[in-house]
Amino acid sequence: MAETYNFEMPLLDAVQAQKHVTVNEAIARADAVAQMRLVARDVTTPPVALNGAAYGVGAGASGDWSGQDGNLAVQANGGWVFLTPKTGWRGWDESTGEALVFDGVDWQADAVVVSAGGAGTYWRIAEIDHVISAGASSTTVDIIPNGAQVIGVTGRVISAISGTGVSSWRLGVPGADNRYGSGLGLLLNSWASGLSGQPQTYYADTPLLLSADAGTFDGGTVRLCVHYVALGVPRAV
């Protein structure tokens, strides 16, 4: 049966019987890959799935997916059809919340550009909701990963910040407590947006530091986002 070039959708034959079967399969494939959302990747056991649901088949798949390692499995007409991803296909992994691009061998998450050898440049955001501890300052978990080149940090107060003598706060890292802003607001929905003054690379996992301008914090919660670039080396040979 003839198929389209990109999505391998089946085409009708002139004298074909049961045309609706072919049409429904083509629609299911188009629905799965035109704005691709993979329910999950590296799945090896065929699940019970809705019509049009797509999965990335993992190594050593069994049952109806046997021999389809690395392909996409799409539920259609009560069974499975399989697509071989092409270099440059993009999608979304519902299970991880990551944007994907296929580099010809692997799906790479959050990649802006990839090389034929598997190297990648990634734009990423690390987000946490930080509950401010009592004291003159409050340190987050290590939100900045080792090897990150941080573009900047943004934040939103999602529970008003309180404290004795506190009228504003600073956002930074240990040793540079106002790197990403100062004079920041305390009220619900107050926000912060601080750019790195120059390419700022961190060579160890690093926390953010929130410091009161004066007095001490009593509490509050801030949603913090680190916007950064990361590098991926070429794949092993």
N, C-alpha and C positions, 0 to 999 in steps of 0.2 A: 504494500500500500504506500502511495506517495505521501510525503510529509513536508511540512514547511521547514525552511532552513534554520531558523533561530530556535523556536520552541518545539520543533518536531511534532507539530499538531497534525493528526491524520487528515487527509483530504478525501473527499467523496469520489468514488468511481462513477462513471456515467450510468452504469446499469446495476449499481449496488443495491442489494436488499438490506433491510434493517438499517436504513440511513441514520435513524435517530441515535443508534448506538455510537456511530462514528462522530456525529455532531456533539453528542453529550460528552464524549471523551475529549474532544477538542476544546469544548468550553471549560471542562474541568482543568485541563492543562493550562489554558490561558489564565484562568482564575488563580491558579497556583503560582505562576511564574511572572505574570505581567507586572504585578506589584508584590514580589515574592516575600512571603512570610513562612519561614520554616518553623513548625511547631517545636522541633528540637533537631540537633545534629548528633551524629555518631550513635544513632539508634540501631540496634541489631535485631530486635524482635518486632515483627509487624504488630502495631497496636490496633485496637478498635478505633476507627477514625471516621470523621465526617467526610462527605463527598467533597473533594477538592483540597483536603488537608495534605500538606507536603512535609516530608521529613528528609533529613540527610542520612543516608544509609552508612552505618559504621562498618569497620573491618570485622569479618567473620559473621556477617548477618546470616540468619537462619530462616527456615520456613519459606514463605513466598518471596522473601527477599534474598534468598541464597544466590550468590554469584553477582549481586548488584552493589558490591562495596564501592563507595564513593559516588554513587549515583543519587538522584533525587527520586523518592518514591511518592507518587501522588495517588490518592484514593479516587477511583473513578468507576462508575457503573458497578459498584459493589466489589471491585477487585483493585489491583494495583497496576499502574503503568509507571514506567521508569524513564527518566531523562538523564542524559549525561551533561553535566554543567559545562558551559563554555567559558573560556577566559574572558573576564570582564563582566560576567553576570553579577548583579548585586541583589541583596535581599536583607531580611531582618530575621534574627533569631529570637523568637518569642520567649524562649526559656531563659535566655541570658540578657535580653534587652540590648543586643549589640547589632550594629550595622555590619554587613558582611560584603566582601568582594571575593570572587573566585580568581585565583592567580594562575590557573591552569593545572594546579596540583591540589592545593588546599584552599579552604575557606579562611580568609583572614578577617579578623574582627577590627573594626574602627580604622581601617587603613585608608589613607588618602591616596597613596600611590604604592604600587608593589612592583618588584622586579621579576624577571623571568626566573631568577634563582631563588625567589622566595623572600627576599629582603622587603621590609615594609617601613613606611613612615606613618605613625598613628597619631591622630588627634583624639584625646580622651578627656573625660571629666570624672573626677572622683568626688562623690557627694556623701555627706553625713549630716545628721541632725545632732548637734552638740549641745548637751545640757550643761549649762555653766555651773561650775562648782563654786562654793563660797570661798571668798578670798580676794586678794588684790589682782589676781590673774587666774586664768583657767586654761589648761592645756588639753588639746584634743588627742585622740589616738593618732598614730603615724599615718596620716592621710596622704602625704606626698610620697610617692614610691621612689625607690632608688633608681636613678637614671632618668628621672623626669626633668624636662626643660619646661619650667612653669611660665606660661604666658601671663597668668594673673589668677586672682582669687576673687570670687563673688560670694555674697552672703545675703540672707534675708532673716530678719528677726521673726520667728514664728510663735514665740511666747515672750511677752514683754520682759525686758531685762530690768531687774531691780537691784538695789544696793544702797548702802549707807554712804552718802556723799558722792555718789556716782552720777555724773551728768552726760558722759559719753565714754567711748571705749576705743581702743586701738586693736588692729588686726595685723599680726605678723608671724614670725617664727622665733624660736629661741635665739637670742643674740641680735635680733632685728625686729623689735616688737611692733613697729609701725610700717613694715615693708609694704603691706597691702591696704593701709588706710588708717586714718586717725580722725577724731572728732565724730565718730559714728553714733547713730541714733539708738535710743533705747526702746522706743515704742513698737508695738506690733506692726509688722510690714516695713519697718525701717530697713534700709538695704546698704550693702557695701559693694563696691566694684573697684578693685585695685589691680593695676597692671605692674608687672615686673619692670623696673627701670631700665634693665638691660637683660639680655638672655641669661636667665637664672637657672642653673642646673644644680640638682641635688644628687649627691653621690651616696646618700644613705636614706633609709626611710625616715621621714621627718614629720613632726606634728605641726599644727598651727597653734598660735598663742593669742589668746584674747586677754587684754589688760585694761583695767579700769583707769580712767584719766586721773581719778583721785578716789579715796575711800576704798570700799570693798564691795564686791558683788555679793548678792544674796541668792540670785537664781535667774532663770530665763533660758530660752532655747534659741539657737541660731542654726539655720540651715546653711552649710558651707560647701562651696564647690571649688575645687582646684582644676583649672583649665591648663592642660599640659600636652606637650609633644613627647612621644617616645619612639625609639628606634628598634627595629627587629632585624637580626642578622640573617643572611641567606640560610636556607635549609641545609641540613646535613646531606652529604652525598655518600 
